[in-house]
Amino acid sequence: MRSDLRRWRRLGAQARLRRAKPVQITSGIAALRSTGATWTLPSWLSYLGKSNADLRQFDDTWYCISEANVAVEKTKERWFEAEVNRIAGEIALMGPQNDSAKAEAHFERALAVARQQQAKSWELRAAMSLARLWRDQGKVQQARELLALVYGWFTEGFDTRDLKEAKALLEELAS
């Protein structure tokens, strides 16, 4: 049991850092489903979608994101809903059409969900994604204002990856 937990944590870390291969994540999802557990399914499906997008397998990618959204609705376990939407937005920008309108809608949905849940870490990630999109569209002031508002809420954790990235993006947007 303890070794299984370590394996799951290791695979989760690899998936979040985009080092896990789709076959590894698919195997993990199958193992999860075999136990009847559902509480992490949306996250794993999102990571699988992102991994497939990295390989330019967009049909598989959107299937995974759709399945993640279905899992959120079916189980009513909404703790990862904001991140599913944020990841979907990132994928929309990676696709062959580079659909910035679709990405923006996903990022805004992620922000709304995170705010409704008062999930500041998810809100920060969504704000960073939307700020990057707006920066690339020339909406630098709007991007900076959004990110500064969310970043300003934090009082600790400034050594974490997300807050370091947010600070660097804010500095870039200020120059």
N, C-alpha and C positions, 0 to 999 in steps of 0.2 A: 504494500500500500504506500509506504513512504517513498519507495523508488518510483512508483507511478506518479506521485505528486511532483517529485523532482523533474521527471520527464516532461510533465505538462507545463511546469513553470519554465523549463528551458525552451520548449517549443513555443510557448507564448512570447517569451523574450525575443526569440529569433523571428517570429512572425511580426511583432511590433517593429522590429528594426529592419524588416524586409530582407531577412537572410534565410528564411524558411522557403523551401521549394513547395509548389502546389501539391506534389504527391505527399509530402510530410504533413501538410495541413489537412489534406483530404483524409489521410489515415487517422489523424487526430479527431476529425469530425466524426468519422465512422466509429471510432472507439467511444466517443462521447455519446453518440446516438445509441450505441449498444447498451449503455447503462440506463437509458431512459432520461438522463439529465438534459435540461434545456437552458439553464440559466446563463451559460456562456456561448450558446450557439450563435447569436447575432454577431458577436465579436469574431469568432472563428470564421464565419462565412464572409465577413467584411475583409479580414486578413487574406482569406483565400482569393477574394475578388481583386484585392490590390496586387497580390502576387501574380495572378493571371494577367492583370493589366501591365505589369512590368514585362511580361513575356509577349505583350501585344495580342493576347487572346481575349478580345473584347466581348465576344458572344458569351464565353464562360464567365467573364467578369461581371457583366450585367445580370446574368442568371444568379450569381452568388449574391449580389446586392439585393436583387429582388427577393431571393429566398431569406436573406437577413431581415428585410422589412416584414415579410410574412411571419417570420419567427417572432419578431417584436410584437406584432399584432395578435398573433395566436396565443402566445404565452402571457401577454400583458406585462412582460418583464422589460421595462423601458429604460433601464439604467444605461444601455449602450446606444440608445436611439440617436442621440445627437452625433455621436461618433460615426454611426452608420451613414448618416447624411453627409457629414464632413468628408468621409472617405469617398462617397459617391461623387461629391463635387470635385475632389482631386482626380478621380478617374475620368470625369467628363472632360477635364483639361488635357488628359493624356491621350484621349481617343483620336482617331483619324480626323474627326471633324473639329476637334478642339472647341467644344461647345461651351463658351464662356457664359452664355445666358443660363444654360442648364446648371453649370457649376455654381453660379451666383445664387440660383434658387435653392440648391442643396445647402450651400453655406448659410444662407439666411434661415432656412429651416433648422439647421443644426444650432444656430445661435438662439432661435426662438425656443427650441426644446431645452437647451442647456439653461437658458434663463428661467424658463418655467420650472425646471427641476432644481434651480439654484446650484447647478453643477459648474462651479467656476473653472475647473480644469478643462472640462469639455468646452466651455464658453471661450476660454483663452485659445484653444486649438482652432475652433471655428473662426474666431476673430482674426487669428494669424492667417488662415487660409483665405478669408475674404479680403483682408488687407493686402495680401500679395496679389490677388486678382485685381483689386482696384489700383494698386501701384502700377501694374502692367498695363492698365487701361488709362493711365495718366491721372487718376483720381487720388493723388498722393495725400492731399490734405484730409480728405474723407477717410482714407485708410489710416492715417496717423491718429485722427480723432477717435476712431473706433477702437483701435488697438490700445491707445493710451488710457481710455476709459476702463477697459477690462484689466489691463496690466496694473493700473493704479489701485485696484482692489486688493492685490496681494500684499501681505506684510511679512511673509517668510517664504522659504523655499526657493530663494533666488539662485541656488546652485543646481536646480533641476534643469534638465534639458529644455523643457518647454519654456520656462521663464528666461533662460539664457537666449534661446532663439527669439523670443518676443522682444527682449531688450535690444538685441542686435538689429532686428527689423525696425524697431522704433528709431534707433539711431540712424539707420539708413534712410528712413522716411523723413527725418528731421534735417538731413543735409541737402 
